Amino acid sequence: MPRPSRAAGIDALFARREPPVLDLAEQAGAVASACHGMAVRFHRGGKLIVFGNGGPSTDAQHVAVEFVHPVIVGKRALPAISLTADVATVTGVANRVGLAEIFSHQIRFLAEPADIALGISSDGECEDVLRGLEAARDLGMLTVALTGGEGGPIARMPGLDHVLIARSDDPRVVKEVHVTTYHILWELVHVFFEQPGVLTPEVAS
């Protein structure tokens, strides 16, 4: 059997990524709604709390630094923290009450109802991310989930405000779509801040 050509292999790499990216574009309304909700919370003095495990743990830190220290000169810094950055707390909670509680425990002690919770899971199956979002929902925070595949249990969780899904079963593609998604979240939150009147009580309520 002849080997596939190099060009065919390259085409396959791009073809694998095209449907999830196009699907993200089709979620434009959902993305805009999430960004507006986040902008409203920031406008009211809330902060962003981000979390995920494995690869998404580094995404959580990436998101936090994007908001706290914008790479684009002139953009306002907004308060954000990653729950994966404190190794002592994460390992201490995991040892005492279990890995599933590492984010929910921190949210109960660090968060306020005005805040935003952004949970990231490559397949929507992460119990600790699910528990963190549940704790945030119960506290009255704005809840945003980034998941992959078909969304998993996280996407089916009752009461989540916003769910954005990277529809691929390839974790590498999910990661790439998530990076694009949270860069859009950052940029569009700032767009709302820059448009006079968009965050007034009459519009934001």
N, C-alpha and C positions, 0 to 999 in steps of 0.2 A: 504494500500500500504506500503510495507516495506521501512524503511529508507535506503538510500545508506550507504554503509560501509564507515568507516573512510578512509580506503585505497583508495576507489574509489574517495572520495573527494580530497584526496591529489593528486591522479593521474590527476584529472581534473584541479587542480591548475597549475600543471606543463605543462599539455597539452595545456592550454590556452596561455602559454608563448613560447612554442616551435616554432610555425610558425613565429611570428615576429622576433625572434632571428635568425632563419634560413634565413629569408628574409634580415635581416641586413647583414648577411654573404654574401649574393648574391649581395649586394650593395658595395662590397669591392672595386671595381674599382672606383666607385663614391666617396667613402670615401677617398681613396688614392689621387684622383684628388683634392678634397677639401683641404686635408692636404698639398699637394704640393703647391697649390695656396696660402694658409695661410703662409707657410714657406717662400715663395718668398716675400710676403708683409712684414713679420717681418724682413727678410734679408735686405730689402730696407728701414727700419726704421719705418715701420708702426706699429700701435697698434691694439689690438682687442677690439671691443666694443660689449658688449653682452646685450641682453634685452629679457624680456618676462613678462607676467603678471600672477597673481595667483601663482600656484605652480611653473611654469617656472621662476618666478621672483627670487626664491631662487636658481634655477639651474643657472641662469645668474650670481649670486654672486659666486656660487660654481666654475663655469668655470673660472671666473676672478681670483679668489685666486689660482686656480691650476696653472695658467700661471705665475702670479706675484710671488708666493711663492711655488715653486714645493715641493711636499712632498718627492720626491725621491732625496736623496743627490747627488749632482754632476750635476743635470740637470740645464740648464741655465734658469734664470728668463726672462720672456718676458712681454712686457707692455700690460696690459689689464685692462679695467674698465667695471663695470656693471652700466647700466643706471637706475637700480631699487634701487640702494643703497642710493641715495640722496632723502630722503622723502620730504624735503622742496621744491626741484625743481619739483619733480613729482606732488605733490599736488598743487603747485603754477601754473604750466602749465595746469593741469587738470581744475583748477578753472577758469583760464583766457581764455583759448582757446579750452578746451575740452579734455576728456580722450583719444580720438583717436590720439592726437598730442603729447602725453607725451614723446615718443621716437624720433619721427621725428624732433621735436623742438630741443632736445638736440643734435641730430646728426648734424643738420645744424650749430650749434654753437660750437660744441666740436670736430668734426671729420675733417679729411683731406682725400683727394683722395687716399692717399697711405694706408689708414687704412682698416681694415676688420670689417664687420658687421655680427654678428651671432644672428639671431632672433629665439626664441624658442616658439612654440605654440603646445599645446597638441592635437589640432584638426585642425589646419590650418585656423581657423576662426577668430582669434584675429585681430581686425581692427587696433589697435595701433601697433602691431608687423608688420602688412602689411604696414602701413604708414611709419614705421621706415625703413623697407627694401626698400621701394620706394625712400625715401630720400637718403639712402645710395647708391642705384643704380644710382640715378641722379647725385650724387656727384662724382661718379667714383670709389667708394669703392668696394672691393671684397665682394660679398654678399653670405652668407651661411644661409640656413633655416633648422631648425629641426622641423618637423611637425609630426602629428599622423593621424590615420585613413586612409583616402584616400588622404590626403594632403591639402584638402580644397582650398580656394581662394589663399592662400599664395603659394602653390605649382604650381598653374596655373598662377601666376604673370609673365608677360613678363619681360625678361631681368635678371632674377636671375641667378647667376653663378652656385650655387650648392644647390640642394634640397635633403635632406635625410629624409626618411619617416619611422616612426615606425608604421607598418601596423597592428593596433589593434584598436578596438572601446572601449577598456577598458582603462580608463585614468591611472590606476595604472600600467598596462603593458607598456603603452606608456612612462610613467615616467621612468620605469626601463630600457627600451631600450635606451631612451635618455641619461641616466646616462652612460650606456655602450658606447654609440656613442661618447659623448664628452670626455670621458676618452681615447678612441682610437684616437680622433682628437689630443688631447694633446700629446699622446705618439708618434704618427706618425709624427707630426710636428717636434719633437725632433729627430726622426730617420733621417729625411731629413737634418737637420742641422749637423748631425754627419757623413754623407756620403760625403766625399770630391768630389767636382765637380757637385753635384746634383743641386746646386743653382747658378751655373755660368750662365752668361747671355745667353750662347748658349743653355743650357738645359732649363732654366727657361722661356725663351721668348715664 
